[in-house]
Amino acid sequence: MTSWLNTVHCEDALQGLARIPDASIDLLIADPPYGLGKDYGNDSDKLDAEAYLQWTEQWVDAALPKLKPNGSFYIFLTWRYSPEIFVMLKKRMTMINEIIWDRRVPSMGGSTRRFSSVHDTIGFFAKARDYHFDLDAVRIPYDAETKKARSRSIFVGAKWLEIGYNPKDVWSVSRLHREHRERADHPTQKPLEIIERMIKASCPPDGIVLDPFMGSGTTAVAARRCGRNFVGFELNAGYCELIDSRLAALDDKVA
Ligand SMILES: C[S@@+](CC[C@H](N)C(=O)[O-])C[C@H]1O[C@@H](n2cnc3c(N)ncnc32)[C@H](O)[C@@H]1O
């Protein structure tokens, strides 16, 4: 087993990426600081617009060579910088989708001088036309009502009814609240449901997922739950401990 694999390295992603062999990664999932001034126990989200976009280009250029020729890339952004970053990425890759993550924010409070923003913008990019994509692994089962409405004999045994439908590009998944069991102590932890959909669709079984900004380690946990390998980086030592404990809790369940 390669020494860098199935580990979250507690270091700057730019430094760590240099040790990952080129063309070794099936799927890159990046959830970088958004450039909105969030507190991750470091200054990583305090850059001004110009410096933020420059830094983004820098880590993108360090990360993309790590992808295999049929690899894919998902990047979490907000509306603030997704236009500039998508233009930059479209010069390097093929854009497959813009996915809207509707965080299901309840209708109360919010902005008074604009419409309240309640979504993340996720870019899905591929290196080449033959990128790995396993649609069957992420189909959504039809609910009982739809199945009942299609119960006439012509539909009985219909393959499409049994295998479920293709997820659309709007993903409505609640952000994590204190009452959610998977919730950890990180300000922008992503739901496993979202990351697992990306992994099942875009990383072959036994493949490798790279996440340069692990945060609470959702990508590592999701990869292990899906039977994939992972590697990643995180600057904050406290979050690295959190990742270790989330992974250990998974091992306890398996044992
Ligand atoms: C948006 S959060 C990731 C959240 C993660 N997806 C999760 O579900 O918990 C971004 C993370 O990147 C880390 N970070 C910022 N700059 C970094 C760098 N240069 N190298 C490694 N990690 C960095 C921050 O400390 C923060 O935890």
Ligand as a Chemical Component Dictionary entry (heavy atoms), coordinates in Angstrom:
data_LIG
# 
_chem_comp.id                   LIG 
_chem_comp.type                 NON-POLYMER 
_chem_comp.pdbx_formal_charge   0 
_chem_comp.three_letter_code    LIG 
# 
loop_
_chem_comp_atom.comp_id 
_chem_comp_atom.atom_id 
_chem_comp_atom.alt_atom_id 
_chem_comp_atom.type_symbol 
_chem_comp_atom.charge 
_chem_comp_atom.model_Cartn_x 
_chem_comp_atom.model_Cartn_y 
_chem_comp_atom.model_Cartn_z 
_chem_comp_atom.pdbx_ordinal 
LIG C1  C1  C 0  -15.180 24.449 3.410 1  
LIG S1  S1  S 1  -14.179 23.641 4.575 2  
LIG C2  C2  C 0  -14.296 21.917 4.130 3  
LIG C3  C3  C 0  -15.451 21.216 4.807 4  
LIG C4  C4  C 0  -15.520 19.739 4.505 5  
LIG N1  N1  N 0  -15.950 19.490 3.135 6  
LIG C5  C5  C 0  -16.446 19.007 5.465 7  
LIG O1  O1  O 0  -17.444 18.395 5.031 8  
LIG O2  O2  O -1 -16.198 19.078 6.667 9  
LIG C6  C6  C 0  -12.563 24.089 4.069 10 
LIG C7  C7  C 0  -11.447 23.539 4.953 11 
LIG O3  O3  O 0  -10.214 23.779 4.278 12 
LIG C8  C8  C 0  -9.192  23.996 5.263 13 
LIG N2  N2  N 0  -8.093  24.689 4.569 14 
LIG C9  C9  C 0  -8.027  25.990 4.211 15 
LIG N3  N3  N 0  -6.887  26.258 3.527 16 
LIG C10 C10 C 0  -6.224  25.081 3.439 17 
LIG C11 C11 C 0  -4.996  24.693 2.837 18 
LIG N4  N4  N 0  -4.221  25.577 2.193 19 
LIG N5  N5  N 0  -4.623  23.396 2.917 20 
LIG C12 C12 C 0  -5.393  22.488 3.572 21 
LIG N6  N6  N 0  -6.565  22.802 4.172 22 
LIG C13 C13 C 0  -6.982  24.073 4.104 23 
LIG C14 C14 C 0  -9.911  24.820 6.328 24 
LIG O4  O4  O 0  -9.232  24.731 7.563 25 
LIG C15 C15 C 0  -11.325 24.186 6.327 26 
LIG O5  O5  O 0  -11.432 23.206 7.336 27 
# 
loop_
_chem_comp_bond.comp_id 
_chem_comp_bond.atom_id_1 
_chem_comp_bond.atom_id_2 
_chem_comp_bond.value_order 
_chem_comp_bond.pdbx_ordinal 
LIG C1  S1  SING 1  
LIG S1  C2  SING 2  
LIG S1  C6  SING 3  
LIG C2  C3  SING 4  
LIG C3  C4  SING 5  
LIG C4  N1  SING 6  
LIG C4  C5  SING 7  
LIG C5  O1  DOUB 8  
LIG C5  O2  SING 9  
LIG C6  C7  SING 10 
LIG C7  O3  SING 11 
LIG C7  C15 SING 12 
LIG O3  C8  SING 13 
LIG C8  N2  SING 14 
LIG C8  C14 SING 15 
LIG N2  C9  SING 16 
LIG N2  C13 SING 17 
LIG C9  N3  DOUB 18 
LIG N3  C10 SING 19 
LIG C10 C11 SING 20 
LIG C10 C13 DOUB 21 
LIG C11 N4  SING 22 
LIG C11 N5  DOUB 23 
LIG N5  C12 SING 24 
LIG C12 N6  DOUB 25 
LIG N6  C13 SING 26 
LIG C14 O4  SING 27 
LIG C14 C15 SING 28 
LIG C15 O5  SING 29 
# 
